[in-house]
Amino acid sequence: MLDGLNPEQRRAAESVRGPVCILAGAGSGKTTTITRRIAQQVASGAFRSDEILAVTFTDKAAGEMRRRLEALGVDGVEARTFHSAALSQLMRARGERPGRILSTKALLLRQIGNSLPKPYRFRPAGDLATEIEWAKNRRVTPQGYRRGLDGHEPPIPPDLMARVFREYEERKQASGLVDFEDLLEQAVRMYEEDEWALAALRERFRAFTVDEYQDVNLLQQTLLELWLGDGDELCAVGDDYQSIYGFTGASPEWLLGLAARYPHAAVVRLEENYRSSPEVLALANRLVPLLGGAEKTLRATRPAGPEPMLRGFGSPQEEGAFVLDRVRALAAEGVPYEEMAVLIRLNARSVDFEELFADANIPFQGAALLARDAARRLLKSLRGAGFGSVADEVRRVARELGLAEPVPDGLGERELVRQADLARLCKLAEEFDDGTNTVEQFVEWLRARFDHGGQGGVHLLTLHRAKGLEFDAVFLPRVEEKELPCKQAMRMPGALDEERRLLYVGMTRAKRHLALTWAGPPSRFLAELGVEAPAALPRRKPEEPDDPTYVALKRWRLQRSKSDEIPAYVVFHNSTLAEIAARRPSTIAELASVPGVGPAKLERYGAELLEALDAA
């Protein structure tokens, strides 16, 4: 059970009695360490397997813990999420389920949201759900909601949010429903009010392990303290550097304060990193002095690799072209597409790379423009659309769905994504519209271009979704002010610290290849990394519709599309023609570097397009 462990891991595994605090850096083998410790607790006779409760934050993580324990010959340990543990305990004590569990708050909140005043009526239910979870995880009731904000900004005005919260609770209770936070709250109240239930729980479980302890919120910590009582058989494992869920009410304070609560606790730091090259870690470690908390400096165990790439560009198109070139180069070197990831701050940015990879015939996964709220509603509303042009009909429907131009401040993250998606769909409609196409053809084109059916390929993920994953190559685009850190973080207390941790999480996903890029004002975090970032390269002005070169290229495209009997957009999109007009490529190699000009289009149209460009 102790074979192959490094000295720090071995010390943690051999500390079979609590309290133990394991500060586990990224890629340091924490799951290996805690499963070996639990196995050692059983093998040493300190506890029976059925006396141990291990909790984590996802069903997947709990399943992996059970699988590893079984491989070590340990059966009977309860490994669950907090919510699953609370539900199991409620049913055991009461002999019945606490109510029908609401799998998602969105349906109920969408009904309530439809009754809001018009400027807020189309806000995604997901933003309202996140806000309610934030409140309930902090044990804030609808009655105390406005008093409990304490500088926190809700996605809609506080009085309206309080009304939504109150109506949500009333409708839920009237329907006999409970949500996941209710399971925790009911378990807390049961143990506070029923000393027999609490005594039975403490008789059953005598040792507790909590994984990802940096993500614990007040509600979960309250339940954990009831489980423990005056006991101290707790093993808490976490990394405050990866605490990135403050928007749910999570806080690393419980992890960082454990040694103060238990002065006799054994504190173990896991700093040997088994994931990343020395070069990747050297860059990530530059952020460590600014991350605060319990200092951990990761030490590499893997062989040397290439230096991380840090580049500024004059436009998002040039930045995208760089990412595309690097993906192709790495694939040619033998790095599988599935071992590459583009990590972004907001879902709304994924569409840029969906388009880029689709046009270049590079497979990708994880992005889903057509599955998100804006596209689903827009496509549904376009059925039986009027007789206007494609662009006019899409703009009309987008306005009906609440597209705001310009986008106001203070929107929730999902609403920002929805606004960006609606604006992008309008732009795509303008590119597609050549005066002859129909709305039905536009919808078919969208599905052909963006509906990839979950095929493998390069991962397009938000930084939050990438936590816990690892890839040979990681790209972090848009490391810019108002992107990372995001615009909302500049107004909220403590949010900048969390944005910095997001960057750290993104960087430490990379095994060998890491690239940070920007095309706007460089992020303040680049200076903190010691990067002397120029204020990005000069941006080109977008081409005007009456630019002679652009007009000439559109004329050539129309002639070619007619001769091939295909829509004009199939030849090249407006944005691609505008970029070609701006760059004025004179060779096939230069043309190949333009975003949207893939190998197939290069072979089919390259020579002819260069002739048209030369003539123009």
C-alpha positions in Angstrom: 0.0 0.0 0.0 3.0 2.3 0.5 5.0 1.2 -2.6 6.0 3.9 -5.0 5.0 6.8 -2.7 7.3 9.7 -2.3 8.3 10.8 1.2 5.5 13.3 1.6 2.9 11.0 0.2 4.1 8.2 2.5 4.0 10.4 5.5 0.4 11.3 4.7 -0.6 7.6 4.2 1.0 6.5 7.4 -0.8 9.2 9.4 -3.8 6.9 10.0 -5.3 9.0 12.8 -6.5 12.5 12.5 -6.5 15.3 12.1 -4.5 15.5 8.9 -4.3 18.3 6.4 -2.9 17.4 3.0 -2.0 20.5 0.9 -1.8 18.9 -2.5 -0.4 20.9 -5.4 -1.6 20.4 -9.0 -0.6 17.0 -10.4 0.9 15.8 -7.1 -0.9 12.5 -6.9 -3.5 13.4 -4.2 -6.0 10.7 -5.2 -3.3 8.1 -4.9 -2.3 9.5 -1.5 -5.7 9.6 0.1 -6.8 6.2 -1.2 -3.5 4.7 0.1 -4.1 6.4 3.4 -7.7 5.0 3.7 -6.4 1.5 2.8 -3.7 1.9 5.5 -6.3 3.0 8.0 -8.0 -0.3 7.4 -4.9 -2.5 7.2 -3.4 -1.1 10.4 -6.6 -1.8 12.3 -7.2 1.9 13.1 -10.7 1.7 11.6 -12.9 -0.8 10.0 -13.7 0.0 6.4 -17.4 0.6 7.1 -16.5 3.2 9.8 -14.9 5.5 7.1 -16.9 8.1 5.1 -15.0 9.7 2.2 -16.7 12.7 0.5 -15.9 14.5 -2.6 -17.6 16.8 -5.1 -18.6 14.7 -8.1 -20.0 11.3 -8.7 -17.1 10.6 -11.1 -14.5 11.4 -8.4 -16.4 9.3 -5.8 -16.5 6.4 -8.3 -12.8 6.7 -9.0 -12.1 6.6 -5.2 -14.1 3.4 -4.8 -12.4 1.8 -7.8 -9.0 2.5 -6.4 -9.9 1.2 -3.0 -11.2 -2.0 -4.4 -8.0 -2.4 -6.4 -6.2 -2.2 -3.0 -8.4 -4.9 -1.6 -10.5 -2.5 0.5 -14.3 -2.9 0.4 -17.0 -1.3 2.4 -15.7 2.3 2.6 -18.5 4.8 1.8 -17.3 7.2 -0.9 -19.9 9.7 -1.8 -20.6 13.3 -2.7 -21.8 15.6 0.1 -25.3 15.5 -1.4 -25.4 11.8 -1.8 -24.2 11.3 1.8 -26.8 13.7 3.1 -29.6 11.9 1.2 -28.5 8.5 2.4 -28.4 9.7 6.0 -31.8 11.4 5.8 -33.4 8.2 4.4 -31.6 6.0 7.0 -32.8 8.2 9.9 -36.3 8.9 8.7 -37.1 5.7 6.7 -38.3 7.7 3.7 -37.1 10.1 1.0 -37.2 13.8 1.9 -39.1 14.6 -1.2 -38.8 14.4 -5.0 -35.3 15.7 -5.9 -35.3 18.5 -8.4 -32.6 17.5 -10.9 -32.4 21.1 -12.3 -33.7 24.4 -11.1 -33.9 25.8 -14.6 -37.4 24.7 -15.5 -39.0 26.1 -12.4 -36.9 29.3 -12.6 -37.7 29.8 -16.3 -41.4 29.9 -15.4 -40.7 32.5 -12.7 -38.4 34.4 -14.9 -41.1 34.8 -17.5 -43.0 37.0 -15.1 -40.2 39.5 -14.6 -40.3 43.0 -16.1 -39.3 43.0 -19.8 -35.6 44.0 -19.5 -34.9 40.9 -17.4 -37.5 38.5 -18.8 -35.1 36.6 -21.0 -32.2 36.2 -18.6 -31.1 32.6 -18.5 -32.6 30.5 -15.7 -29.0 29.2 -15.1 -27.9 32.6 -13.9 -30.8 32.7 -11.4 -30.1 29.1 -10.3 -26.4 29.9 -9.7 -27.5 32.9 -7.5 -29.9 30.8 -5.5 -27.2 28.2 -5.0 -24.8 30.9 -3.8 -27.3 32.1 -1.2 -28.4 28.7 0.0 -24.8 27.5 0.3 -24.1 30.5 2.6 -27.3 29.6 4.5 -29.0 32.8 3.4 -32.8 32.6 3.3 -35.1 34.6 0.9 -36.0 36.8 3.8 -32.4 37.6 4.6 -31.2 37.7 1.0 -30.8 41.4 0.5 -29.1 41.9 3.9 -26.7 39.0 3.1 -25.3 40.3 -0.2 -22.4 42.0 1.5 -20.9 43.5 -1.8 -22.0 40.5 -3.9 -23.6 41.5 -7.2 -26.7 39.4 -8.3 -27.5 38.9 -12.0 -30.6 41.1 -11.7 -31.5 43.9 -9.3 -31.5 42.7 -5.7 -35.2 43.3 -5.1 -36.2 41.3 -8.2 -33.7 38.5 -7.2 -35.2 38.3 -3.7 -38.7 38.0 -5.3 -37.4 35.2 -7.6 -35.8 33.4 -4.7 -38.9 33.6 -2.6 -41.2 32.4 -5.4 -38.8 29.6 -6.2 -38.9 28.3 -2.6 -42.7 28.6 -2.4 -43.4 26.8 -5.7 -40.8 24.1 -4.9 -42.3 23.3 -1.5 -45.9 23.4 -2.8 -44.9 20.7 -5.3 -43.2 18.5 -2.8 -39.8 19.0 -4.3 -36.3 19.4 -2.8 -33.1 20.6 -4.4 -29.6 19.5 -3.7 -29.0 22.3 -1.2 -32.2 21.3 0.7 -30.6 17.8 1.2 -27.7 19.4 3.1 -29.9 21.9 5.0 -32.3 19.2 6.0 -29.5 16.9 7.2 -28.1 19.9 9.2 -31.4 20.6 10.9 -32.1 16.9 11.6 -28.8 16.6 13.4 -29.3 19.9 15.3 -32.8 18.8 16.4 -32.5 15.0 16.8 -29.7 13.9 19.2 -30.6 10.2 18.5 -30.0 10.5 14.8 -26.7 12.4 15.5 -25.6 9.7 18.0 -26.4 6.9 15.4 -24.4 8.7 12.7 -21.4 9.2 15.0 -21.6 5.5 16.1 -21.6 4.4 12.4 -18.8 6.7 11.1 -15.7 7.3 13.1 -13.3 8.7 10.5 -13.9 11.2 7.6 -11.9 12.1 4.5 -12.9 15.2 2.5 -11.4 15.6 -1.0 -11.2 19.0 -2.8 -11.6 20.7 0.6 -10.8 24.1 -0.9 -14.3 24.0 -2.6 -16.3 23.5 0.7 -19.0 26.1 1.4 -20.5 27.1 4.7 -23.5 24.7 4.4 -21.2 21.7 3.8 -18.8 22.7 6.5 -21.7 23.0 9.0 -22.8 19.5 8.1 -19.2 18.2 8.4 -18.8 19.8 11.9 -22.0 18.0 13.0 -20.6 14.7 11.8 -17.3 15.3 13.7 -18.7 16.7 16.9 -15.8 16.9 19.4 -13.9 14.3 17.4 -10.9 15.1 15.2 -10.7 12.1 12.9 -10.6 14.2 9.8 -8.4 14.1 6.7 -8.8 17.2 4.6 -7.2 17.3 1.2 -7.1 20.3 -1.1 -5.2 23.1 -2.9 -6.2 26.6 -2.2 -4.4 27.6 -5.4 -7.2 25.8 -7.2 -10.1 27.4 -5.4 -12.2 28.7 -8.3 -15.8 28.3 -7.3 -16.4 31.4 -5.2 -19.6 32.1 -7.3 -21.2 29.0 -5.6 -20.3 30.2 -2.1 -17.2 28.0 -1.9 -14.2 29.3 0.1 -10.7 28.0 0.8 -10.9 29.5 4.3 -11.9 26.1 5.8 -8.8 24.4 4.3 -6.5 27.2 5.3 -7.9 27.5 8.8 -7.8 23.8 9.6 -4.4 24.0 11.4 -5.7 26.8 13.6 -8.9 24.8 14.5 -6.8 21.7 15.2 -3.3 22.9 16.4 -2.1 19.3 16.7 -3.0 18.5 13.1 -0.4 16.8 10.9 0.1 19.1 7.9 1.6 17.5 4.8 2.6 19.4 1.6 2.6 17.5 -1.7 4.8 19.4 -4.0 6.3 16.8 -6.4 4.5 17.2 -9.7 4.0 14.2 -11.9 2.2 16.0 -14.7 4.1 19.0 -16.2 7.5 19.6 -17.6 10.0 21.8 -15.6 9.5 24.6 -18.1 5.7 24.7 -17.6 6.1 24.6 -13.8 8.7 27.3 -13.8 6.2 29.7 -15.5 3.3 28.7 -13.3 5.4 29.0 -10.1 5.9 32.7 -10.8 2.3 33.2 -9.7 2.8 31.4 -6.4 3.8 34.5 -4.3 0.6 36.2 -5.4 -1.7 33.3 -4.8 -1.6 33.7 -1.0 -2.6 31.0 1.4 -0.4 28.0 2.1 2.7 28.3 0.0 3.4 25.3 -2.3 6.1 25.4 -4.9 5.7 22.5 -7.4 8.8 20.5 -8.3 9.0 18.7 -11.6 9.6 15.0 -11.9 9.1 14.8 -15.7 11.9 15.4 -18.2 12.6 18.8 -19.8 10.3 20.1 -22.6 9.9 23.1 -24.8 9.7 26.6 -23.3 6.1 28.0 -23.0 5.1 30.3 -25.9 3.9 33.8 -25.0 2.8 35.9 -28.0 0.8 39.0 -28.6 -1.1 39.6 -31.9 -2.6 42.5 -33.8 -6.1 40.9 -34.1 -8.1 37.9 -32.9 -7.8 36.5 -36.4 -4.0 36.4 -36.3 -4.2 34.9 -32.8 -6.5 32.2 -34.1 -4.3 31.6 -37.1 -1.3 31.0 -34.7 -3.4 28.5 -32.6 -4.4 26.7 -35.8 -0.8 26.6 -37.1 0.5 25.2 -33.7 -2.3 22.5 -33.6 -1.3 21.4 -37.1 2.4 21.4 -36.2 1.9 19.4 -33.1 -0.4 16.9 -34.9 2.4 16.5 -37.5 4.8 15.7 -34.6 2.5 13.0 -33.4 0.5 14.7 -30.6 -3.1 13.4 -30.9 -5.8 16.0 -31.3 -7.4 14.5 -28.1 -4.2 15.5 -26.2 -4.7 19.2 -27.1 -6.9 21.7 -25.4 -7.9 25.4 -26.0 -9.0 26.7 -22.6 -11.1 29.9 -22.5 -12.6 32.0 -19.8 -16.2 32.2 -21.1 -18.2 29.8 -23.2 -19.0 32.6 -25.6 -15.4 32.6 -26.9 -15.6 28.9 -27.9 -17.5 29.9 -31.1 -14.4 31.6 -32.5 -12.5 28.3 -32.3 -15.4 26.2 -33.4 -15.5 28.2 -36.7 -11.7 28.2 -37.0 -11.4 24.4 -36.6 -14.5 23.6 -38.7 -13.1 25.6 -41.6 -9.7 23.9 -41.3 -11.3 20.4 -41.0 -9.7 19.9 -37.6 -12.0 17.8 -35.3 -12.9 19.3 -32.0 -15.1 18.5 -29.0 -16.6 20.2 -25.9 -18.0 23.2 -27.7 -21.7 23.4 -28.4 -23.0 26.7 -29.9 -26.1 25.0 -31.2 -26.8 23.3 -27.9 -26.7 26.5 -25.9 -29.8 28.6 -25.0 -29.4 31.4 -27.7 -29.1 29.1 -30.7 -31.8 26.6 -29.5 -34.3 29.4 -29.1 -33.4 31.2 -32.2 -33.6 28.2 -34.4 -36.9 27.3 -32.9 -38.3 30.8 -33.6 -37.0 30.8 -37.2 -39.4 28.1 -38.1 -42.0 29.6 -40.4 -40.0 32.9 -40.5 -41.2 35.8 -42.7 -40.1 36.7 -46.2 -37.3 39.1 -45.3 -33.7 38.5 -46.0 -31.9 35.9 -43.9 -29.9 38.5 -42.1 -33.1 40.6 -41.4 -35.1 37.6 -40.1 -32.3 36.5 -37.8 -31.8 40.0 -36.4 -35.6 40.3 -35.9 -35.8 37.1 -33.9 -32.6 37.9 -32.0 -34.2 41.3 -30.9 -37.3 39.4 -29.8 -35.2 37.1 -27.7 -33.6 40.1 -25.9 -30.4 40.8 -27.9 -29.0 44.0 -26.3 -26.6 46.3 -28.2 -24.5 47.4 -26.5 -24.5 44.7 -23.8 -25.1 46.4 -20.4 -22.8 45.9 -17.4 -23.7 43.6 -14.5 -25.0 40.6 -16.4 -24.6 37.1 -15.1 -22.1 34.8 -16.9 -24.7 32.8 -18.7 -26.5 35.9 -19.9 -23.2 37.3 -21.2 -22.7 34.0 -23.1 -26.3 34.2 -24.5 -25.8 37.8 -25.6 -22.5 36.9 -27.3 -24.1 33.9 -29.0 -27.1 36.0 -30.3 -24.7 38.6 -31.7 -22.5 35.9 -33.3 -25.6 34.2 -35.0 -26.6 37.6 -36.4 -23.0 38.0 -37.8 -23.1 34.5 -39.3 -26.4 35.3 -41.0 -24.9 38.4 -42.5 -22.0 36.4 -43.8 -24.3 33.8 -45.2 -26.8 36.1 -46.8 -26.0 36.7 -50.5 -29.5 37.8 -51.4 -30.7 34.5 -52.7 -30.4 32.1 -49.8 -33.4 31.2 -47.5 -33.7 31.0 -43.8 -34.1 27.2 -44.1 -30.7 27.0 -46.0 -29.1 29.1 -43.2 -30.3 26.7 -40.6 -29.0 23.7 -42.6 -25.7 25.5 -43.0 -25.4 26.2 -39.3 -26.1 22.5 -38.5 -23.6 21.3 -41.0 -20.9 23.7 -39.8 -21.4 23.5 -36.0 -23.2 20.2 -35.2 -20.3 17.7 -34.8 -22.1 15.0 -32.8 -19.6 14.8 -30.0 -16.8 13.5 -32.2 -13.3 13.4 -30.7 -10.6 16.0 -31.4 -9.1 19.1 -29.8 -10.9 20.0 -26.5 -12.6 23.4 -26.4 -13.2 24.0 -22.7 -13.8 26.8 -20.2 -11.1 27.0 -17.5 -13.6 25.9 -14.9 -14.4 22.7 -16.8 -10.8 21.9 -17.3 -10.0 21.6 -13.6 -8.9 18.1 -12.8 -7.9 17.3 -16.5 -4.5 17.2 -18.2 -3.3 17.5 -21.8 0.0 17.3 -23.7 -0.6 20.7 -25.2 -2.7 23.6 -23.7 -3.5 26.9 -25.4 -4.7 29.8 -23.3 -5.9 32.5 -25.7 -7.3 36.0 -24.8 -5.1 36.5 -21.8 -6.3 40.1 -21.9 -7.8 42.7 -19.6 -11.6 42.2 -19.4 -11.1 38.6 -20.7 -8.8 37.1 -18.0 -9.5 38.8 -15.6 -13.0 39.0 -17.0 -14.9 42.3 -16.9 -17.2 41.4 -14.0 -14.3 40.4 -11.8 -13.0 44.0 -11.8 -16.0 45.1 -9.7 -16.4 42.3 -7.2 -14.4 41.8 -4.0 -12.0 38.9 -4.1 -12.9 38.1 -7.7 -9.5 39.2 -9.1 -7.7 36.6 -6.8 -10.0 33.9 -8.2 -9.3 35.0 -11.8 -5.6 34.7 -11.1 -6.2 31.2 -9.7 -8.1 30.3 -12.9 -5.0 31.2 -14.9 -2.9 29.1 -12.6 -5.3 26.1 -13.0 -5.2 26.5 -16.8 -1.4 26.6 -17.0 -1.0 23.5 -14.8 -3.2 21.4 -17.1 -0.3 21.3 -19.6 2.1 18.4 -19.6 4.7 19.6 -22.2 3.4 22.3 -24.5 1.9 25.6 -23.2 1.0 28.8 -25.1 -0.4 32.0 -23.7 -1.6 34.5 -26.3 -3.4 37.9 -26.5 -4.7 40.2 -29.1 -5.9 43.1 -26.9 -4.6 44.9 -23.9 -2.4 42.3 -22.2 -3.7 40.9 -18.9 -2.2 42.3 -15.7 -1.4 38.7 -14.9 1.2 38.6 -17.7 3.2 41.3 -15.9 2.9 39.2 -12.7 4.4 36.3 -14.6 7.4 38.5 -15.5 6.4 38.7 -19.2 7.2 42.0 -20.8 4.1 42.0 -22.9 3.9 44.8 -25.6 0.6 46.4 -25.8 -0.4 43.9 -28.4 0.5 44.5 -32.0 -1.3 47.4 -33.8 -4.8 46.3 -34.8 -5.9 46.7 -38.5 -9.0 48.6 -39.2 -11.8 46.3 -40.4 -12.4 46.6 -44.1 -15.2 48.9 -45.2 -17.9 47.4 -47.4 -16.9 49.6 -50.3 -13.2 48.9 -50.1 -12.3 48.3 -53.8 -10.2 45.1 -53.1 -12.9 43.6 -50.9 -15.6 44.5 -53.5 -13.5 42.9 -56.3 -13.0 39.7 -54.3 -16.8 39.5 -53.7 -17.3 39.9 -57.4 -14.9 37.1 -58.1 -16.6 34.9 -55.5 -20.0 35.4 -57.0 -18.8 34.4 -60.5 -17.1 31.3 -59.1 -20.1 30.3 -57.1 -22.4 30.6 -60.1 -20.1 28.5 -62.3 -19.9 25.8 -59.6 -23.6 26.1 -58.9 -23.1 26.5 -55.1 -23.9 29.3 -52.7 -21.3 32.0 -52.4 -20.6 31.4 -48.7 -19.4 27.9 -49.6 -16.5 29.5 -51.6 -15.4 31.9 -48.9 -17.2 33.7 -46.0 -17.3 37.5 -46.0 -14.9 37.7 -43.0 -12.4 35.5 -44.8 -12.5 37.7 -47.9 -12.1 40.9 -45.7 -9.0 39.3 -44.1 -7.6 38.5 -47.5 -8.2 42.0 -48.7 -6.5 43.4 -45.6 -3.4 41.1 -45.8 -2.9 41.2 -49.6 -1.2 37.8 -49.8 0.9 37.3 -52.9 1.9 33.6 -52.6 0.1 30.4 -51.8 2.0 30.1 -48.6 0.9 33.6 -47.5 -2.7 32.8 -48.4 -2.6 29.6 -46.4 -1.9 31.6 -43.2 -5.3 33.4 -43.5 -7.9 32.1 -41.0 -10.6 30.3 -43.0 -8.4 29.2 -45.8 -8.0 25.5 -45.3 -6.1 23.0 -47.5 -9.2 22.1 -49.5 -10.0 25.7 -50.4 -6.4 26.5 -51.0 -6.2 23.7 -53.6 -9.6 24.5 -55.2 -9.4 28.3 -55.3 -5.9 29.4 -54.3 -4.3 30.2 -57.7 -7.5 31.8 -59.1 -8.0 33.9 -56.0 -4.4 35.3 -56.1 -5.0 36.2 -59.8 -8.2 38.1 -58.8 -6.3 39.8 -56.0 -3.5 40.8 -58.3 -6.0 42.2 -60.8 -7.7 44.1 -58.1 
